[in-house]
Amino acid sequence: MKKEDKSNVIEQIASTVGEFNCFYVTDITALNAGQTSSLRRKCFAEGIKLVVVKNTLLKKALDSLDQDFEPLYPVLKGNSAMMFSNTSNAPAKLIKSF
């Protein structure tokens, strides 16, 4: 990925974090393609935005914001997906039911 593409992705992640009230970082590596597709459909139906991100780009995006997200960094390993929502418990309920 080119440096300018990475910069665009970092800016997009940072703006998405600012757009929603809360976000969850989840690990969806155990899901196959069908399960991932099903999860994406359920997220869409519940008004939750699901985005798969590279951990290094996510760290850089969070560093660019005014808040301190450093306690979150140790869990950013493997494949990470972010679930954005304006209702703080909606992603948790979806994860529990899924």
C-alpha positions as CSV (number, residue, x, y, z in Angstrom):
1,M,0.0,0.0,0.0
2,K,1.3,3.4,-0.9
3,K,2.1,6.0,1.7
4,E,-0.6,8.4,0.5
5,D,-3.2,5.5,0.6
6,K,-2.2,4.7,4.1
7,S,-2.6,8.4,5.1
8,N,-6.1,8.4,3.5
9,V,-7.1,5.2,5.5
10,I,-5.8,6.7,8.7
11,E,-7.8,9.9,8.1
12,Q,-10.9,7.8,7.3
13,I,-10.6,5.7,10.5
14,A,-10.1,8.8,12.6
15,S,-13.1,10.6,11.1
16,T,-15.2,7.5,11.6
17,V,-14.2,7.3,15.3
18,G,-15.3,10.9,15.7
19,E,-18.5,10.3,13.9
20,F,-19.9,7.6,16.3
21,N,-20.4,7.7,20.0
22,C,-18.6,4.4,20.7
23,F,-16.7,1.6,19.0
24,Y,-15.8,-2.0,19.8
25,V,-12.7,-3.7,18.7
26,T,-13.4,-7.4,17.9
27,D,-11.5,-10.4,16.6
28,I,-13.4,-12.2,13.8
29,T,-10.6,-14.5,12.7
30,A,-12.6,-17.6,13.7
31,L,-15.4,-16.7,11.3
32,N,-15.6,-18.2,7.8
33,A,-16.8,-16.2,4.8
34,G,-20.5,-17.1,5.3
35,Q,-20.5,-16.2,9.0
36,T,-18.7,-12.9,8.3
37,S,-21.3,-12.1,5.6
38,S,-24.1,-12.9,8.1
39,L,-22.4,-10.7,10.7
40,R,-22.1,-7.8,8.3
41,R,-25.9,-8.1,7.4
42,K,-26.9,-8.1,11.1
43,C,-24.7,-5.1,11.8
44,F,-26.2,-3.2,8.9
45,A,-29.7,-4.1,10.1
46,E,-28.9,-2.8,13.6
47,G,-27.2,0.4,12.4
48,I,-23.7,-0.8,13.3
49,K,-20.8,-0.1,11.0
50,L,-18.4,-3.0,10.8
51,V,-14.9,-2.2,9.4
52,V,-11.9,-4.5,9.2
53,V,-8.7,-2.5,9.9
54,K,-5.0,-3.0,10.0
55,N,-3.8,-2.6,13.6
56,T,-0.9,-0.3,12.8
57,L,-3.1,2.0,10.8
58,L,-5.7,1.9,13.6
59,K,-3.0,2.9,16.2
60,K,-1.9,5.8,14.0
61,A,-5.5,7.0,13.6
62,L,-6.2,6.8,17.3
63,D,-2.9,8.6,18.0
64,S,-4.1,11.5,15.8
65,L,-7.2,12.1,18.0
66,D,-7.3,14.2,21.1
67,Q,-8.3,11.3,23.4
68,D,-5.9,8.8,25.1
69,F,-6.5,5.4,23.6
70,E,-3.1,3.9,24.7
71,P,-4.8,1.3,27.1
72,L,-6.4,-0.2,24.0
73,Y,-3.2,-0.9,22.2
74,P,-2.3,-4.2,23.8
75,V,-5.4,-5.9,22.4
76,L,-4.6,-4.9,18.9
77,K,-3.2,-8.2,17.7
78,G,-4.1,-10.4,14.8
79,N,-7.0,-9.4,12.7
80,S,-9.1,-6.6,14.1
81,A,-12.6,-5.4,13.2
82,M,-14.2,-2.3,14.5
83,M,-17.9,-2.0,15.2
84,F,-19.1,1.6,15.3
85,S,-22.4,2.6,16.9
86,N,-24.2,5.5,18.4
87,T,-25.9,3.2,20.9
88,S,-23.2,2.0,23.3
89,N,-24.6,-1.5,24.1
90,A,-25.8,-2.4,20.5
91,P,-22.6,-4.0,19.4
92,A,-22.4,-6.0,22.7
93,K,-25.9,-7.3,22.2
94,L,-25.2,-8.3,18.6
95,I,-22.0,-10.1,19.6
96,K,-23.8,-12.0,22.4
97,S,-26.6,-13.1,20.1
98,F,-24.3,-14.0,17.3
